[in-house]
Every structure is written in C-alpha cells, then in structure tokens.
C-alpha cells in the first residue's frame, strides 16, 4: 500500500511540476508577444521628451494626450484611415465571396486538375510580396490603375484570395457531406442544402477568415507605399509622416499607431466568440 501511495504522490508531483512549467512557458510567450503593444501604449501617452530618453522607464512617468493632438495635426489622419477602411472592407467582401465559391468547388466537386489547383494556391502564398512589386506596378500602369484605390484592391486580392480559399477549404472539408445529402433527400436542392445546412456551420470559420484577411489588408505597407501617391496614401503609409529630415517623432508616431489599432481591437471585440468557434471548428472532424 505504501508503495502504491508513494507512486501516486510522485505522479501527482510530476503532474503539478509539468503544469507549472507549461504555465510559466505560457506566461513568457504572453509577455514576449504583449510587450511591444505595451511599449506602444506607454510611448503614446508619455511626454514626447521622455520617448527619446536614453534611459527609458518601463513604467510611465507621466500621462499626456498631447501626442494624439500632434498626430492629428501633423497630417490628415481621417483621410488615410477612411481609405484603408474602404480598401480593407472591399477586399474582404470580394475575397470572401470568390474564396467561398472556389473553396466549395475544390472541396466538394471532383474535377480534373483539382490537385494542381490546390498546389498552385499553396505556391502563390509562398511567393514573397516584394518579388512581385515590379510586375504588379507595370501591369497596373498599363491598365491605368496606378495611384488608384481600385488598383490597390486588385493587388491585395492576389494574396488575400489564396489565403481565404485555402482556409475556407479546410473548414468545408470538416463538414460531413452526409449532412448535405440528407437535406437533398428531404427535398432541398444543392444550393438549398448549402444555405440551410452547410452555411450556418461554416459561419464561424468565415468570420475567423474574414478577420484575418481584414488584418492583412489593413496592415499592408509595401504595395500601398509603391502604388499610391501621397494624396491617396493609406493609414500605414501615413505613419511615415512622423519621420522627417529633422528626425523621428516617436511619441506622436506611437499615438498614431495606437489610433490605427483601434478598429482592429473593436473588430476583435465584436466577433471574438465567432473567432473562437471558428479557430476550433477544425479541431474535431465529424
């Protein structure tokens, strides 16, 4: 009995030690990932002179809103933000509609060359964006879409669409075909079975995919810098106004970055439940 009790205590100790180790690891990952966000907020609310201190303090020594006022005064803020919002929303809507139809075709229909299409989607995502900047510039210039938001939208779709197609395909594959077949046996058409059965189950995955697609479009910098002039600049390029020949105004820049993060945070708060459901939808099949 004493041997069994000792073995049980050792297992309990090992389990607690393992749990403590994982908790510490999780805490380290959280601190590492969250520190840049904390430092951005810390710098945004501290006096501008403290932002360039050679010996910065981890804790704020004072709180001021002057940096936000300076950020709004240094250049037009609402124009770039409005353009970024419009471009991101249009890209997400088009990407989700086209991506859903493509993902449905790839996952539900057998056709010649399907594997090639899937491999092609993966291959497109492996190409660095910087490698395509010159061909994209020349193509948009020939089409008369240079320095236009429509041209930027078309460009963003080149890397948003492969992402949405591949992600939505994973969600659709995990929805059993038998559910659609049962609905069609009950009298539904294929479209009706999709709308009544598959679409409600796919909704959390669509929300998760659309949020990540929105973030990609919202945070994109390279193409927005190269394909748009200053009068049509987006929010990410707008942050470059804080770097001048006299130096970089770090505190107002962090204030501008904080204001830019507000739409993303608000979006996450609105769809956090659907996000959680979508991210775990493929964890269990069937």
C-alpha positions, 0 to 999 in steps of 0.5 A: 500500500505504501508503495502504491501511495508513494507512486501516486504522490510522485505522479501527482508531483510530476503532474503539478511540476509539468503544469507549472512549467507549461504555465510559466512557458505560457506566461513568457510567450504572453509577455514576449508577444504583449510587450511591444503593444505595451511599449506602444501604449506607454510611448503614446501617452508619455511626454514626447521628451521622455520617448527619446530618453536614453534611459527609458522607464518601463513604467510611465512617468507621466500621462499626456494626450498631447501626442494624439493632438500632434498626430492629428495635426501633423497630417490628415489622419481621417483621410488615410484611415477612411481609405484603408477602411474602404480598401480593407472592407472591399477586399474582404467582401470580394475575397470572401465571396470568390474564396467561398465559391472556389473553396466549395468547388475544390472541396466538394466537386471532383474535377480534373486538375483539382490537385494542381489547383490546390498546389498552385494556391499553396505556391502563390502564398509562398511567393514573397510580396516584394518579388512581385512589386515590379510586375504588379506596378507595370501591369497596373500602369498599363491598365491605368490603375496606378495611384488608384484605390481600385488598383490597390484592391486588385493587388491585395486580392492576389494574396488575400484570395489564396489565403481565404480559399485555402482556409475556407477549404479546410473548414468545408472539408470538416463538414460531413457531406452526409449532412448535405445529402440528407437535406437533398433527400428531404427535398432541398436542392444543392444550393438549398442544402448549402444555405440551410445546412452547410452555411450556418456551420461554416459561419464561424470559420468565415468570420475567423477568415474574414478577420484575418484577411481584414488584418492583412489588408489593413496592415499592408505597407509595401504595395500601398507605399509603391502604388499610391501617391501621397494624396491617396496614401493609406493609414500605414503609409501615413505613419511615415509622416512622423519621420522627417529630415529633422528626425523621428517623432516617436511619441506622436508616431506611437499615438498614431499607431495606437489610433490605427489599432483601434478598429482592429481591437473593436473588430476583435471585440465584436466577433471574438466568440465567432473567432473562437468557434471558428479557430476550433471548428477544425479541431474535431472532424465529424 
